[in-house]
């Protein structure tokens, strides 16, 4: 692949690239819909990711091209930039725009991107591009910006330049990922710790439902409001800022204050899911993958029955995994209503698993899922 990319760069720009960089995608192993409730998430980087070949040019132009997309762009250097349309190159352009706010003077650049993260599958292809661009320019031009500041910069790109009101988990997981380790992250305080997550005889199977997610945004906002209502109800007796300020035991002492049955279900998921992240961290640290797998199934059941953000497609995948003897844990990952599920799959059974899951999914849903086998990978790097 490296040689192919070098040839493509040469063909596009009639010059030789100077440096190659890589940044991964990510999945969230456990801890769903609790990032906005003051709780913990447990993401990890994956092997799939994005590559960038770059070289300066003397033409005072930013040239963007990608192996994955037809759209190219040539943008003259200027003091500030604005998003134009929905094209992919708005993500690296936004990073350059933010870096220039930090008093960096950009030069002309030729940039070629290639990614093997499935687009729109919830594996953070956009965060991968953002962090990759920020990391590469920081390294190449010796800007000496620390990693956490780069993460915050990339979040500003997503929120202010692109216009998506997303949290910081994706950029954080991409930037801080380490091979064989998961990140236990508090998205509110950004306190985090690395947890040894050697999967041993198992791989991480990522199963894309290939369902177009039409309900996710509206239902997401609805769930946020329901959690805020639960906090307001609980404040009649206790002083809390977030649902995750409580563990399950303390929650049980006060949950009678929540009169709406639906709101109670949402709050119950949040509190117990946060407790599951603590338990999952302990299980992984001890190398107890069977217990971690059990917690994955429990997480999915809670998201299915209490938080109600799963759906037929995701449930079909997880139900198949529960019946397949060489999977020890599975759950939906991400916002839900489509997107991806993940599973801990015993090595050596990848083809058999893909064959039988594809058949079961097609018979039930009417179209195919896509399966990717990954390891817990490393963060951004110069190659």
C-alpha positions in Angstrom: 0.0 0.0 0.0 2.8 2.4 0.9 4.4 2.1 -2.6 0.9 2.5 -4.3 0.3 5.7 -2.3 3.7 7.0 -3.3 2.9 6.4 -7.0 -0.5 8.1 -6.7 1.1 11.1 -5.0 3.6 11.3 -7.8 0.9 11.1 -10.5 -1.3 13.8 -8.8 1.3 16.3 -7.9 4.3 15.6 -10.1 6.5 15.6 -7.0 7.7 13.3 -4.3 6.0 13.3 -0.9 8.3 14.0 2.1 6.5 12.2 5.0 3.7 9.7 5.6 1.5 9.7 8.7 -1.2 7.4 10.1 -4.1 7.8 12.6 -6.5 5.1 13.6 -10.3 4.8 13.8 -11.9 3.9 17.1 -14.7 1.9 18.7 -16.3 2.2 22.1 -16.0 -1.1 23.9 -18.5 -0.3 26.6 -20.2 2.7 28.2 -22.9 3.9 25.8 -25.0 7.0 26.1 -23.3 8.1 29.3 -20.8 10.6 28.0 -23.4 13.3 28.4 -24.4 12.0 31.8 -21.0 12.7 33.5 -20.0 9.0 33.3 -17.2 6.9 31.8 -16.6 5.5 28.3 -14.2 2.9 27.3 -13.0 3.4 23.7 -10.0 2.0 21.9 -8.2 2.6 18.7 -8.4 0.0 16.0 -6.0 -1.1 13.2 -8.1 0.5 10.4 -7.3 4.1 9.9 -6.2 6.9 7.6 -2.9 7.6 5.9 -1.6 11.0 4.9 1.2 11.8 2.5 2.3 15.4 2.4 4.9 17.8 0.9 5.2 21.6 0.9 4.8 23.4 -2.4 5.9 26.9 -3.5 2.6 27.8 -5.1 0.9 29.2 -2.0 -1.9 26.7 -2.5 -3.5 24.0 -0.3 -4.1 20.9 -2.5 -6.3 18.2 -1.1 -6.9 14.8 -2.8 -8.1 11.4 -1.6 -7.9 7.9 -2.9 -11.4 7.3 -1.4 -13.3 10.3 -2.8 -13.5 11.9 -6.3 -13.5 15.5 -5.0 -10.2 17.3 -5.1 -9.6 20.9 -4.0 -7.1 23.6 -4.6 -7.5 26.5 -2.2 -5.2 29.5 -2.1 -3.6 30.4 1.2 -5.6 32.9 3.2 -5.9 34.1 6.8 -9.1 32.2 7.5 -11.2 29.5 5.8 -14.8 28.6 5.8 -16.6 25.3 5.3 -17.9 24.8 1.7 -20.5 22.1 1.1 -20.2 18.7 2.6 -17.0 17.5 0.9 -14.5 15.4 2.9 -11.6 18.0 2.6 -13.5 20.4 4.9 -12.2 18.3 7.8 -8.4 18.9 7.2 -9.2 22.4 6.0 -10.9 23.1 9.4 -7.8 21.8 11.2 -5.6 24.2 9.2 -8.0 27.0 10.0 -7.8 26.3 13.8 -4.0 26.0 13.7 -3.7 29.4 12.0 -5.7 30.8 15.0 -2.8 29.6 17.1 -0.5 31.9 15.2 0.9 29.2 12.8 1.5 30.5 9.3 0.6 27.8 6.8 2.7 27.3 3.7 1.5 25.7 0.4 0.9 22.0 0.9 0.2 19.0 -1.3 -1.9 16.4 0.8 -3.0 12.9 -0.2 -5.3 10.9 2.1 -6.3 7.3 2.0 -8.5 5.5 4.6 -9.7 2.0 5.1 -12.3 2.9 7.8 -15.8 2.3 6.4 -17.4 5.7 5.9 -20.6 6.3 8.0 -20.2 3.2 10.1 -19.7 5.0 13.4 -15.9 4.2 13.5 -14.9 7.8 13.5 -13.5 8.3 10.0 -13.9 12.1 10.4 -12.1 12.2 13.8 -9.3 10.1 12.3 -8.8 12.6 9.5 -8.9 15.5 11.9 -6.4 14.1 14.4 -4.2 12.8 11.6 -4.0 16.2 10.0 -3.4 18.0 13.3 -0.7 15.5 14.4 1.1 15.5 11.0 1.2 19.3 10.7 2.3 19.6 14.4 5.1 17.1 13.8 6.2 18.3 10.3 6.3 22.0 11.2 7.6 21.3 14.8 4.7 23.4 16.4 5.2 21.6 19.8 1.5 21.5 20.6 0.7 18.9 23.2 -1.6 16.0 22.4 -4.5 17.0 24.6 -4.5 20.5 23.0 -4.6 18.9 19.6 -7.6 16.8 20.7 -9.4 20.0 21.9 -8.5 21.7 18.6 -10.0 18.9 16.6 -13.2 19.0 18.7 -13.5 22.7 17.8 -13.2 21.8 14.2 -16.0 19.3 14.5 -18.2 21.7 16.5 -17.5 25.1 15.0 -16.1 24.5 11.5 -18.1 21.4 10.5 -21.1 22.3 12.6 -21.7 19.0 14.4 -22.4 19.2 18.2 -20.5 16.1 19.1 -18.4 15.3 22.2 -14.7 14.8 22.6 -14.5 11.0 22.9 -13.8 10.2 19.2 -10.8 12.6 18.9 -9.5 11.6 22.3 -9.6 7.9 21.5 -7.9 8.4 18.2 -5.1 10.5 19.6 -4.5 8.6 22.9 -5.0 5.1 21.6 -2.3 2.5 22.5 -1.9 -1.0 21.1 -3.4 -3.5 23.4 -5.0 -0.9 25.7 -8.4 0.6 26.2 -9.0 4.1 27.5 -11.3 4.7 30.5 -12.3 8.3 30.0 -14.5 10.8 31.8 -15.7 13.0 29.0 -16.6 15.8 31.4 -13.3 16.1 33.3 -11.1 14.4 30.7 -9.5 12.3 33.5 -8.5 9.0 32.0 -6.5 5.9 32.6 -5.2 3.2 30.2 -6.4 -0.4 30.8 -4.5 -3.4 29.5 -6.8 -5.0 27.0 -4.9 -7.9 25.5 -7.5 -10.0 23.7 -5.3 -13.1 23.5 -7.1 -15.8 21.6 -9.8 -13.3 20.5 -10.2 -10.6 18.0 -12.5 -7.6 17.8 -15.2 -8.2 15.1 -16.9 -5.1 14.0 -20.2 -5.7 12.3 -21.8 -2.9 10.2 -25.6 -3.1 9.9 -25.4 -1.1 6.7 -28.6 0.6 7.9 -29.1 4.2 7.1 -29.6 6.0 10.5 -32.6 8.3 10.1 -33.8 8.4 13.8 -30.5 8.7 15.6 -30.3 12.6 15.9 -33.9 13.2 17.0 -33.9 10.2 19.5 -30.4 11.3 20.8 -31.8 14.7 21.8 -34.9 13.0 23.3 -32.7 10.8 25.5 -30.6 13.8 26.6 -33.8 15.6 27.7 -35.1 12.4 29.5 -31.8 12.2 31.5 -32.0 15.9 32.4 -35.5 15.3 33.7 -34.2 12.4 35.8 -31.5 14.6 37.4 -34.1 17.3 38.1 -36.4 14.8 39.8 -33.5 13.4 41.9 -32.4 16.9 43.0 -35.5 17.0 45.2 -33.5 15.0 47.8 -29.9 14.9 46.7 -27.4 17.4 45.2 -26.1 15.9 41.9 -24.9 17.4 38.6 -25.2 14.2 36.6 -26.8 10.8 36.8 -23.4 9.2 36.9 -22.7 10.9 40.2 -24.7 8.0 41.7 -23.9 4.3 41.7 -26.7 1.7 41.4 -26.9 1.2 45.2 -27.4 4.9 45.9 -29.7 5.4 42.9 -32.0 2.7 44.3 -32.5 4.7 47.5 -33.8 7.7 45.6 -35.2 6.5 42.3 -38.8 6.7 43.7 -38.5 10.4 43.0 -38.7 9.7 39.2 -42.4 9.3 38.6 -42.3 8.9 34.8 -41.7 5.2 33.9 -39.9 6.0 30.7 -37.5 8.5 32.4 -36.9 5.9 35.1 -35.9 3.3 32.5 -33.4 5.7 30.9 -31.9 6.7 34.2 -31.6 3.1 35.3 -29.6 2.2 32.1 -27.2 5.2 32.6 -26.4 4.4 36.3 -25.9 0.7 35.7 -24.0 1.2 32.5 -21.5 3.5 34.3 -21.1 0.7 36.9 -20.5 -1.8 34.1 -17.6 0.4 32.8 -15.9 0.1 36.2 -16.5 -3.6 36.3 -15.3 -4.0 32.7 -12.1 -2.1 33.5 -11.4 -4.5 36.3 -12.2 -7.6 34.2 -9.8 -6.5 31.4 -7.1 -5.6 33.8 -7.3 -9.1 35.2 -7.5 -10.7 31.8 -11.0 -12.0 32.5 -12.4 -11.9 29.0 -15.3 -14.1 29.9 -16.5 -11.6 32.4 -15.9 -8.7 30.0 -18.0 -10.6 27.4 -20.8 -11.0 29.9 -20.8 -7.3 30.6 -21.0 -6.6 26.9 -24.2 -8.7 26.6 -25.6 -7.0 29.6 -24.9 -3.6 28.1 -26.7 -4.5 24.9 -29.7 -5.8 26.8 -29.9 -2.6 28.7 -29.6 -0.4 25.6 -32.3 -2.6 24.0 -34.8 -2.7 26.8 -34.2 0.3 29.0 -32.7 2.9 26.7 -34.4 1.7 23.6 -31.8 2.8 21.1 -31.1 -0.6 19.5 -33.3 -1.9 16.7 -34.0 -5.1 14.7 -30.7 -5.0 12.8 -28.5 -4.6 15.8 -30.5 -7.1 17.8 -30.3 -9.7 15.0 -26.5 -9.4 15.1 -26.2 -9.6 18.9 -28.7 -12.5 19.1 -26.7 -14.4 16.5 -23.5 -13.8 18.4 -25.1 -15.1 21.6 -25.9 -18.3 19.8 -22.5 -18.7 18.1 -20.2 -20.8 20.4 -17.0 -18.9 19.5 -18.2 -15.5 20.5 -18.0 -14.6 24.2 -19.5 -11.1 24.1 -21.3 -8.7 21.8 -23.1 -5.4 21.9 -24.2 -2.4 19.8 -21.7 0.4 19.8 -22.4 4.1 19.2 -25.6 6.0 19.1 -27.7 3.1 17.9 -30.6 2.8 15.4 -28.1 1.2 13.0 -24.4 1.7 12.8 -22.2 -1.1 14.2 -22.1 -3.9 16.7 -18.9 -5.4 18.1 -18.1 -8.9 19.2 -15.2 -10.8 20.8 -14.6 -13.6 18.3 -12.2 -16.5 18.8 -9.3 -16.4 16.4 -9.4 -18.9 13.6 -13.2 -18.7 13.2 -13.3 -15.5 11.2 -14.5 -17.0 7.9 -17.1 -19.3 9.5 -18.5 -16.5 11.6 -18.8 -14.1 8.7 -20.5 -16.8 6.5 -23.1 -17.8 9.0 -23.7 -14.3 10.4 -24.2 -13.0 6.8 -26.7 -15.7 6.1 -28.7 -15.2 9.3 -28.7 -11.4 8.9 -29.8 -11.5 5.2 -32.6 -14.0 6.0 -33.9 -11.7 8.7 -33.2 -8.2 7.4 -33.1 -8.6 3.6 -29.7 -7.2 2.9 -26.1 -8.0 4.1 -24.1 -6.8 7.0 -20.3 -6.1 6.6 -17.8 -7.7 9.0 -14.3 -6.3 9.8 -11.9 -8.1 12.1 -9.7 -5.8 14.0 -7.1 -5.6 16.8 -6.8 -2.9 19.4 -4.4 -0.6 17.7 -2.0 2.3 18.2 -2.5 6.1 18.0 -1.2 8.5 15.4 2.4 8.2 14.2 4.9 9.2 11.6 5.7 6.2 9.4 
